[in-house]
Amino acid sequence: MSGVNVALAAALAAIATGGVAYAFLAPYLSGENREQQRRRAVSVVTTPAARAANTNRREQVSRSLKEIEAKASGAKVTLDLKIARAGLDWSKQKFYVVSAAIGIVFAAAIFLMTSTPLAAIAALFAGTLGLPQWLLSHLRKRRINTFIKELPTAIDIITRGIRAGIPLGDCFRIISREAEEPIRSEFKQVVEAQTLGLPVGEVMVKMYERVPVADVNFFAIVISIQSSSGGNLSEALGNLSRVLRERKKMAGKIQAMSMEAKASGGIIAALPFIVGILTYLSSPDYISLLWTTDIGRVALVASAIWMSLGVFTMKKMISFDV
């Protein structure tokens, strides 16, 4: 029994010693001591004047963000702005004339093919109102994609120029002379607006109105905050360029991973049309029941609705915002 008591006492002593050691060493092992040291250092360094300066800077940044968001959200999408986003230098009168000409040509072509006045009138409205708007949307998307592709390079030029001691306005001029379109034309408008005396924050908001994407919004916010509240612009722009490149890389990965689903959706959507054409070539009387009988027309409409729902669902599943 004495041996058991000695062993039990030794175990209790070891446990007590381990507990005491853990109590003293735990702060060093878990990082609590280092955290307390950092807090003390911050409390020593952060004087009342420094705290007041940090508070004022945060208020200036918050105020700048609110002003940019208010100006961007309050902009109305007029016809002139749509034309500018498409990269065209047309006036509204020229756009109306071109739209009318497209509508007349489209209506004449439909009338010659169908000899139906009602179809020609519908084609006139579609060609005058729908086709020009689609053209503006197509040109806008293509221009925005090209702008986003070249924007990180322009930001790198500004970053290197600022680190070399070149003023921000001169960096804008370099881009307006040497960059590719549409970066060159956009920064040329920025330089012209600054020459007229407009503040750089307002000029950046105008650029965001012409190119309404998140990348340009980030760039405008960084420039506007730096111009109003100061800060290390080269470091901020360097971080922004890296973020934009990472977003572009992520978008490419997502596009590569979703190609299989896109191919499957295209095959599934095209399969009914292919089967219908092949069946019509082999047995036209058999498949003509789909559009010569009431039940066949109902089946066609129901099939089109269900197929459209399936295609839209698959498109929604493979669409991601980066």
C-alpha positions as CSV (number, residue, x, y, z in Angstrom):
1,M,0.0,0.0,0.0
2,S,2.9,2.3,0.7
3,G,4.2,1.8,-2.8
4,V,0.7,2.7,-4.2
5,N,0.6,5.8,-2.1
6,V,4.0,6.9,-3.2
7,A,3.0,6.4,-6.9
8,L,-0.2,8.3,-6.3
9,A,1.6,11.2,-4.6
10,A,4.1,11.3,-7.4
11,A,1.3,11.4,-10.0
12,L,-0.5,14.2,-8.2
13,A,2.8,16.2,-7.9
14,A,3.5,15.8,-11.6
15,I,-0.1,17.0,-12.4
16,A,0.3,19.9,-10.1
17,T,3.7,20.8,-11.6
18,G,2.3,20.5,-15.1
19,G,-0.7,22.8,-14.2
20,V,1.6,25.4,-12.8
21,A,3.9,25.3,-15.8
22,Y,0.9,25.5,-18.2
23,A,-0.4,28.5,-16.3
24,F,2.8,30.3,-16.8
25,L,3.6,29.1,-20.3
26,A,0.2,29.2,-21.8
27,P,0.2,32.9,-22.7
28,Y,3.5,32.5,-24.5
29,L,2.4,29.4,-26.4
30,S,-1.0,30.7,-27.4
31,G,0.2,34.2,-28.4
32,E,-1.7,36.0,-25.8
33,N,1.4,37.6,-24.4
34,R,2.4,38.9,-27.9
35,E,-1.2,40.2,-28.4
36,Q,-1.0,42.1,-25.1
37,Q,2.4,43.6,-26.1
38,R,1.0,44.7,-29.4
39,R,-2.0,46.3,-27.7
40,R,0.3,48.1,-25.3
41,A,2.5,49.3,-28.1
42,V,-0.5,50.6,-30.0
43,S,-1.9,52.3,-27.0
44,V,1.5,54.0,-26.4
45,V,1.9,55.0,-30.0
46,T,-1.7,56.1,-30.6
47,T,-1.7,59.4,-28.9
48,P,-4.9,61.6,-28.7
49,A,-3.7,63.6,-31.7
50,A,-3.1,60.4,-33.7
51,R,-6.5,59.0,-32.8
52,A,-8.1,62.3,-33.8
53,A,-6.2,62.2,-37.1
54,N,-7.3,58.6,-37.8
55,T,-10.9,59.5,-37.0
56,N,-10.8,62.5,-39.4
57,R,-9.3,60.4,-42.1
58,R,-12.0,57.7,-41.7
59,E,-14.7,60.4,-41.8
60,Q,-13.2,61.9,-45.0
61,V,-13.0,58.4,-46.7
62,S,-16.6,57.7,-45.7
63,R,-17.7,61.0,-47.0
64,S,-15.9,60.5,-50.3
65,L,-17.4,57.1,-50.8
66,K,-20.9,58.4,-50.1
67,E,-20.4,61.3,-52.6
68,I,-19.2,58.9,-55.3
69,E,-22.1,56.5,-54.8
70,A,-24.6,59.3,-54.8
71,K,-23.2,60.8,-58.0
72,A,-23.0,57.4,-59.7
73,S,-26.5,56.3,-58.7
74,G,-28.1,59.6,-59.6
75,A,-26.9,59.5,-63.2
76,K,-29.7,58.9,-65.8
77,V,-29.0,56.6,-68.7
78,T,-29.8,59.0,-71.6
79,L,-29.5,58.2,-75.3
80,D,-26.3,60.3,-75.4
81,L,-24.8,58.2,-72.6
82,K,-25.8,55.0,-74.3
83,I,-24.1,56.2,-77.5
84,A,-21.0,57.1,-75.5
85,R,-20.9,53.7,-73.7
86,A,-21.0,52.1,-77.2
87,G,-17.9,54.1,-78.2
88,L,-19.7,56.0,-81.0
89,D,-19.3,59.7,-81.7
90,W,-22.8,60.0,-83.1
91,S,-25.3,62.7,-82.2
92,K,-28.9,61.9,-81.4
93,Q,-30.1,63.1,-84.8
94,K,-27.7,60.8,-86.6
95,F,-28.8,57.9,-84.4
96,Y,-32.5,58.6,-85.3
97,V,-31.7,58.8,-89.0
98,V,-29.7,55.5,-88.9
99,S,-32.5,53.8,-86.9
100,A,-35.1,54.9,-89.4
101,A,-33.0,53.8,-92.4
102,I,-32.5,50.3,-90.8
103,G,-36.2,50.0,-90.1
104,I,-37.2,50.9,-93.7
105,V,-34.6,48.5,-95.2
106,F,-35.7,45.7,-92.8
107,A,-39.4,46.3,-93.5
108,A,-38.8,46.3,-97.3
109,A,-36.9,43.1,-97.1
110,I,-39.7,41.3,-95.1
111,F,-42.4,42.7,-97.5
112,L,-40.5,41.4,-100.5
113,M,-40.2,37.9,-98.9
114,T,-43.7,37.6,-97.5
115,S,-45.9,40.1,-99.4
116,T,-47.7,40.7,-96.1
117,P,-48.2,44.4,-95.0
118,L,-48.7,43.4,-91.4
119,A,-45.4,41.6,-91.3
120,A,-43.7,44.6,-92.9
121,I,-45.2,47.0,-90.3
122,A,-43.9,44.7,-87.5
123,A,-40.5,44.6,-89.2
124,L,-40.5,48.4,-89.4
125,F,-41.0,48.7,-85.7
126,A,-38.5,46.0,-84.9
127,G,-35.9,47.5,-87.2
128,T,-36.4,51.1,-86.0
129,L,-36.7,50.5,-82.2
130,G,-35.2,47.0,-81.5
131,L,-32.3,46.5,-83.8
132,P,-30.5,49.8,-83.1
133,Q,-30.8,49.3,-79.3
134,W,-29.4,45.8,-79.7
135,L,-26.5,47.2,-81.7
136,L,-25.7,49.7,-79.0
137,S,-25.9,47.0,-76.3
138,H,-23.6,44.7,-78.4
139,L,-21.0,47.5,-79.0
140,R,-21.2,48.5,-75.3
141,K,-20.4,45.0,-74.1
142,R,-17.6,44.6,-76.5
143,R,-16.1,47.9,-75.6
144,I,-16.4,47.2,-71.8
145,N,-14.7,43.8,-72.2
146,T,-11.8,45.4,-74.0
147,F,-11.6,48.2,-71.5
148,I,-11.5,45.8,-68.5
149,K,-8.8,43.8,-70.3
150,E,-6.5,46.8,-70.7
151,L,-7.3,48.6,-67.4
152,P,-4.7,46.7,-65.2
153,T,-2.0,47.7,-67.6
154,A,-3.0,51.4,-67.4
155,I,-3.1,51.2,-63.6
156,D,0.5,49.7,-63.7
157,I,1.6,52.6,-65.8
158,I,0.2,55.1,-63.3
159,T,1.7,53.2,-60.4
160,R,5.2,53.1,-61.9
161,G,4.9,56.8,-62.9
162,I,4.0,57.9,-59.4
163,R,6.8,55.9,-57.9
164,A,9.2,57.6,-60.3
165,G,7.9,61.0,-59.3
166,I,5.7,61.8,-62.2
167,P,2.5,63.7,-61.3
168,L,-0.9,61.9,-61.7
169,G,-2.0,64.2,-64.5
170,D,1.1,63.5,-66.6
171,C,0.5,59.7,-66.1
172,F,-3.0,60.3,-67.5
173,R,-1.5,62.1,-70.5
174,I,0.9,59.2,-71.2
175,I,-2.0,56.7,-71.2
176,S,-4.1,59.0,-73.4
177,R,-1.2,59.0,-76.0
178,E,0.2,55.5,-75.9
179,A,-2.5,53.1,-74.7
180,E,-4.8,51.0,-76.8
181,E,-8.5,51.8,-77.5
182,P,-10.8,52.3,-75.7
183,I,-8.4,53.1,-72.8
184,R,-6.8,55.9,-74.8
185,S,-10.0,57.7,-75.6
186,E,-11.4,57.5,-72.1
187,F,-8.2,58.9,-70.5
188,K,-8.1,61.5,-73.3
189,Q,-11.5,62.7,-72.0
190,V,-10.1,62.7,-68.5
191,V,-7.2,64.9,-69.5
192,E,-9.4,67.3,-71.4
193,A,-11.8,67.6,-68.4
194,Q,-8.9,68.3,-66.0
195,T,-7.6,70.9,-68.4
196,L,-11.0,72.6,-68.2
197,G,-10.6,72.7,-64.4
198,L,-12.8,69.9,-63.2
199,P,-11.7,68.1,-60.0
200,V,-10.3,64.6,-60.5
201,G,-13.0,63.0,-58.3
202,E,-15.8,64.4,-60.6
203,V,-13.8,63.3,-63.7
204,M,-13.5,59.8,-62.3
205,V,-17.2,59.6,-61.7
206,K,-17.8,60.7,-65.3
207,M,-15.6,57.8,-66.5
208,Y,-17.6,55.4,-64.3
209,E,-20.8,56.7,-66.0
210,R,-19.3,55.9,-69.4
211,V,-17.9,52.5,-68.4
212,P,-20.3,51.2,-65.7
213,V,-18.4,48.2,-64.4
214,A,-17.1,47.4,-60.9
215,D,-13.4,47.6,-62.0
216,V,-13.8,51.2,-63.1
217,N,-15.7,52.0,-59.9
218,F,-12.9,50.7,-57.8
219,F,-10.4,52.8,-59.8
220,A,-12.5,55.9,-59.4
221,I,-12.9,55.4,-55.7
222,V,-9.2,55.0,-55.1
223,I,-8.3,58.1,-57.1
224,S,-11.1,60.2,-55.5
225,I,-10.3,59.2,-52.0
226,Q,-6.6,59.9,-52.6
227,S,-7.3,63.3,-54.1
228,S,-9.6,64.3,-51.2
229,S,-8.0,62.7,-48.1
230,G,-4.5,61.8,-49.2
231,G,-2.6,58.5,-48.8
232,N,-0.1,56.3,-50.6
233,L,-1.6,56.3,-54.1
234,S,1.0,54.0,-55.7
235,E,0.5,51.3,-53.0
236,A,-3.3,51.5,-53.4
237,L,-3.2,51.3,-57.2
238,G,-0.7,48.4,-57.0
239,N,-3.1,46.5,-54.8
240,L,-6.0,47.4,-57.1
241,S,-4.1,46.1,-60.2
242,R,-3.3,42.9,-58.4
243,V,-7.0,42.4,-57.4
244,L,-8.2,43.1,-60.9
245,R,-5.7,40.6,-62.4
246,E,-6.8,38.0,-59.9
247,R,-10.5,38.6,-60.7
248,K,-9.7,38.2,-64.4
249,K,-7.9,35.0,-63.7
250,M,-10.8,33.7,-61.6
251,A,-13.2,34.6,-64.4
252,G,-11.1,32.6,-66.8
253,K,-11.1,29.6,-64.5
254,I,-14.9,29.8,-64.1
255,Q,-15.4,30.0,-67.8
256,A,-13.2,27.0,-68.4
257,M,-15.0,24.9,-65.8
258,S,-18.4,25.9,-67.1
259,M,-17.7,25.0,-70.8
260,E,-18.9,21.4,-70.3
261,A,-22.3,22.6,-69.0
262,K,-22.5,25.2,-71.8
263,A,-21.8,22.5,-74.4
264,S,-24.4,20.2,-72.8
265,G,-27.0,23.0,-72.8
266,G,-26.3,23.8,-76.5
267,I,-26.6,20.1,-77.5
268,I,-29.8,19.6,-75.5
269,A,-31.3,22.8,-77.0
270,A,-30.4,22.0,-80.6
271,L,-31.4,18.3,-80.4
272,P,-35.2,18.8,-80.9
273,F,-34.6,21.0,-83.9
274,I,-32.2,18.5,-85.5
275,V,-34.6,15.6,-84.8
276,G,-37.5,17.6,-86.2
277,I,-35.6,18.5,-89.4
278,L,-34.5,14.9,-90.0
279,T,-38.0,13.6,-89.4
280,Y,-39.5,16.1,-91.8
281,L,-37.0,15.1,-94.5
282,S,-37.8,11.4,-94.0
283,S,-41.5,11.5,-93.2
284,P,-43.1,14.9,-93.8
285,D,-46.7,13.7,-93.4
286,Y,-45.9,12.2,-90.0
287,I,-44.4,15.4,-88.4
288,S,-46.7,17.9,-90.2
289,L,-49.4,17.0,-87.7
290,L,-47.5,19.2,-85.2
291,W,-48.5,22.4,-87.1
292,T,-51.6,21.3,-88.9
293,T,-53.7,20.1,-85.9
294,D,-54.8,21.9,-82.8
295,I,-53.3,19.2,-80.5
296,G,-50.0,19.5,-82.4
297,R,-49.8,23.2,-82.0
298,V,-50.5,23.0,-78.3
299,A,-47.7,20.4,-78.0
300,L,-45.3,22.6,-79.9
301,V,-46.1,25.6,-77.6
302,A,-45.8,23.5,-74.5
303,S,-42.5,21.9,-75.7
304,A,-41.1,25.4,-76.5
305,I,-42.0,26.6,-73.0
306,W,-40.5,23.7,-71.2
307,M,-37.3,23.7,-73.3
308,S,-36.9,27.5,-72.7
309,L,-37.3,27.0,-69.0
310,G,-34.6,24.3,-69.1
311,V,-32.2,26.4,-71.1
312,F,-32.7,29.4,-68.9
313,T,-32.2,27.3,-65.8
314,M,-29.0,25.8,-67.0
315,K,-27.8,29.3,-68.0
316,K,-28.6,30.6,-64.6
317,M,-26.7,27.7,-63.0
318,I,-23.5,28.3,-64.9
319,S,-23.5,32.1,-64.7
320,F,-21.2,33.6,-62.0
321,D,-20.4,37.1,-61.0
322,V,-16.7,37.5,-60.1
